[in-house]
Amino acid sequence: MNLLSLYLDHPISKSALEYSFDLTMNKGVENGYYGRNDTLHALLAPFGVLTLIADEKRTILSALSTLGISMEDEQKLITQDYPIQIDPNHPEAFSITNQVIILREDTVLSLNVIALAISQSVGLEHYEKRLDTLFSQSRRIVASIHHFSISRRSHLMQFAKRLALTRHDMVSNLLLLDKPNILWDNEEAENLYNRLAFILELYDRHEIALSKLSQIKEDVMLVMDIINHKKSEFLEWIIIVLIAVEIVMGIMEMVK
């Protein structure tokens, strides 16, 4: 079997997937949906990642084509694939390496768990790339700290807003801080997910991303403090000048 997980640049509705893939999407993984027909297993994660599983890779490519998605420009897409082998004689319920996932049987639950873990990895990669951009912008902001303007203060506030929203989306959407609900009542599914999370380094990557966010936040707070200090100094000088002008005018009145 072949698995392909893809970050969607544009949101796709559940009904659009049902129409395009000729299957019924059911509520399954957290706030996501899954569906299955004779040739395709699909999972739509709540953070904008679509995962498709099929025996043949061309089935997946054909399904993506019906959504207007072409893999010809794969370098611009955030994707991850993983081969899945079904071996009824496998001594364990599953085994996972960096190269392949082996299952004793392809149950809906096991495929949903695999699809969730891979989609989280793809979603995390999306945020990692966004953080790289924010980190570069943060460095430029710190490098130009000696410049002050009212418009620059406004741009900094917009940057801080983007940073806060990114952190909120990472924590609330990727579901990496809490165990998915589908794992609470099934130890085998939990072990499958935990093994995949370890192989994909989900928790380590998530911690690194949050650490970068904290560093950028500290940079923004530092620049904001300096800008506020400069603004206070500027206002103080205006007050001093006004007082000086008033004193001079008072002296001139007294001389008259």
N, C-alpha and C positions, 0 to 999 in steps of 0.2 A: 504494500500500500504506500501511497505518497501523501505527504502532508505539506501544505503551503499556507503560511500565515502572512497576511499583507495589511499594512497600515493604510487606511482609506483617507485620501485627501479631502473627499467630500462625503458627508454622512449618507448612508443608504438605509432606507426604511425596511422594516420587517416585511411589509407587503410587497415591496419591490423584489426582495429576495425570493419570496414565495412564488411570485409571478415568473421571475427569470429562471429559477431552478426547478419549478414544478414540484414543490414540496411544502409541507406545513411547518412553520417555525413555532416552536413551543418555548415557553418561559423555562429557562433552565439554570444557567450559571449566573448567580447573583442577579443583576439586572439585564443580563444578556439573553440571547435566544439561540436555540439550536434546531436543526431539522435534518431529516434523513430520508433518502429514497433508495432505489435499487442500486444506484451508481455513485451517489455523492452524500457525504456527511458535511454539514456546514454549521459553523458556530460564529455568531456575531457578538463580540464582546462590547460592553457598555462604553469602552474607551476608544472606539473607532477602529477596531482590528477585526478583519474577517479571516477565518481559518477554514480551509477546505481540505477534506480527506477523501481520496478515491483510489481505486485499484490502479488506474492508469493516469499518468501525468497529463495526457492530452484531454482527459475528462475535466481536470481542474482548469486547464488553459481555455477550454471551450466554455466552461461556466463563467470564467472571468470575462471572456469576450462578450458574453451576453450582457454584462454590466458595463461594457465599453472600456474595459481595462485591458491593456496590452502589456505583455511582459517583454516586448522588444526593447523598451526603454527601462530595463530592470535597474540600471545604476541609479536612476532618480527615485526608485521606489524603496521603501523599507520593508524587506521581506525576510522570511526565514523558512527553510524547508527541513524536513526530517523524515527519513524513510521508516516505515513501520512494518514489521514482519509478524505474521500470525503463525504460531507453531503450537498445535494442540498437544504435542508431546514435550513441550518445554517443561523442565522440572520445577520451575517457579511460575508464579502468576505473571511476572514480568521481569525483564532485565533491561537496563538502559546503559548505553555507552555514548560517547560523543558522536559516534557514527550511525547508530541504529537503535530503535526501540523494538523490543521483542515482547509480544503478548501471547498468552496462552489462548485467549479468545478476545474478539473485538466487540465487547459490550458497548452499549450507548454511553454508560457511565465512564468507562475507561477512556473512550475516545473524547468525551467532553472534558475530562480531567487533563488529558494530553493537550487538547486544543487550547484550554485555558492557560496552561503553563507557557506554551509557545507564544500565544497571543500576548501574554504579559511581558515576555521577553522582547517582542516586537514593539509593544507600546512603550516599554522602558527605553528602547533604542531611540524612539522618536523624541522622548524627553531628554535623553542624553545629548542628542544633536541640538535641541533647542537650548540646552544649558551651555553648550560650547559657544553658541552665538551670544548668549547673555554674558558669559564669562569674558569674552572678547570686548563686548561693549563696556562692561564694568571696568576693565583695565584702562580703556580709553578715557573713561570718566575720571578715574583716579589720576591718570597722567595729566589731565587738563584741569587739575584742581585749583590752580592759581587764577583761572579765569572766572569771572563772576558776571552774571547778567540775569535779569528777571526771566527772560525766555529760557535760559539754561535751567533755572530752577523748575520751571514748568515741565521741561523735558525729563528732568530727573524724577519728578513726581510720576510721570507716565511710566518711566522705567521701573520704578518701585511698584507700581500697580501691576505691570506685567509679571514681575518677579513673584508677587504675592499670589496671583492667579495661577502661575505655573506650579508653585508649591501646593496650592489647594488641589489642583487637578491631579498632581502626582499622588498625593496622599489619598484622595477620595475615589479616584477612578481606577487606579491600578490594582487596588484590593490586596496590596502586599503587606499591610500592617495587621490584617486580620485573616484568620483561616477562612477560606470559602465555605459557605454553608453546606455545600454538597459533600464535604469531607467529614462532618461531625459524626455521622452515623455509620461510616464505612471505613474501617481501619485499612483495608487493602487499597482503597482509593486514596486515602490520606498518605500511605506509604509511596504510592505511585507519584503523587503530586510532589511530595517532599524530595524524592529522588530526582525528579526533573528539575525542581527548583535549585537543587544542589549542582546538578550538571550545568544548568544555564546561569548559575551564579546570580540568581535573582535578588537575593537579600543583600549580598555584598555590593552589587551594582546599585541597588536602591539606596543603601547607606552612603555610598560615594556620591551619588547624585544629590542627596539631601545635604551632605557635607559641603558640596559646591554651592548649593543654594544658600547655606548659612554664611559662607565666605563672601558671596556676592552681597548678601544682606548687610554684612558688617561694612563692606566697602561703601555701600549706598548711605548707610547711617553716618559713616565718617565724613563723606562729602557733604551730606545735609547739615551736619553740625558745623562744618567749616563755612558753608554758605550762609547759614543762619548767623554765625559769628561775624562774618564780613558784612552782612546786611545790618546787624546791630551797630557795628562800627560806623557804617555809612550814615545811619540815622543819627548816631551820636554827633558826628561831624556836622551834619545839617543843623542840629540843635545848637551846637557851639557857634556856627556861623551866624545863625539867626540871632542868637543872644548878643554876639559881637556887633552885628548890624544895629540891633536895637540900642546898645550902649552908645555906639557912635552917633546915632541919630539923636539920642538923649543929650549927649554932650553938645552937639551942634545946636540944639534948641536952647540949651543953657547959655551958650556963647552969644546967641542972638539977643 
